[in-house]
Amino acid sequence: MKVLKTIEELQNVRKSITSTVGFVPTMGALHDGHISLIKQARNENDIVIVSIFVNPTQFLPTEDLDAYPRKDEADKRICEMCKVDYVFMPEISTMYTSEEVLIKAPNKSYILEGRTRPGHFDGVLQIVLKLFGLTQPTNAYFGKKDAQQLSLITQMVRNLFLPINIIPCEIIREADGLAMSSRNVYLNEVQRKDSLLICKSLYTAASLIGKNELNSNVLKQRMNDVMSTLDVEYIAIVDRDFNEIENIELKNSIILVVARFGNTRLLDNIWV
Ligand code: PAF
């Protein structure tokens, strides 16, 4: 495995590759969720590139950019174990020059996550587009946990005619159900225990849907009941294009939850 730091190094490597490239963009602090993306990329491509870059433009000034967990050495070991070919770990000054042309994410980036984090998706699309330009992947792997991010990246690739397959990957959960996230380390013991109500609410919705309860308001109400002790920021029921829907459309809907635990926001969802 080779660690690349500069644009030139990555561009030279990319020029030398003539077979399929699987790309997994990350912000590091790799956990089993990332590992499952990397393993899938490893299975489906000749060459695997992982990027590790805590992207400043997707954090609001009030957010946890400085506190965001950084585990470069452990991350490199994980990539090595997963038989990654190249890890790209640039400095901020490598990825951003002083004369940036900003990417403007579409209007749908200002709902749900984008309402709480205005501008967040501009930063995400900005860095993902740069990374796509550098790695020119055949397949790029994203977790379904960040469902709105996945949807906006898929749209960007479609709208810009980029020849890249966006591969959505399943959410990986702890044994007790909590969706894996690099931010779970911020939770104290009580919050960690309470956080299970999030996936419990989603399982409750899934079970009601199994009994043919498809009305969004009813489902939201029952989920709110399960999470009555939590600080729930939103429950949303959307179709796969992120339009809010009054009734579940089977195989075309996503139920999203965000709850706050102190300064930590936890996201989870199920695709139904
Ligand atoms: O999902 C993430 O970790 C980040 O948003 C991404 C896609 C690596 C862009 O910085």
Boltz pocket constraint, residues with backbone or C-beta under 6 A from the ligand:
constraints:
  - pocket:
      binder: B
      contacts: [[A, 25], [A, 26], [A, 27], [A, 53], [A, 55], [A, 58], [A, 124], [A, 127], [A, 128], [A, 146], [A, 149]]
      max_distance: 6.0
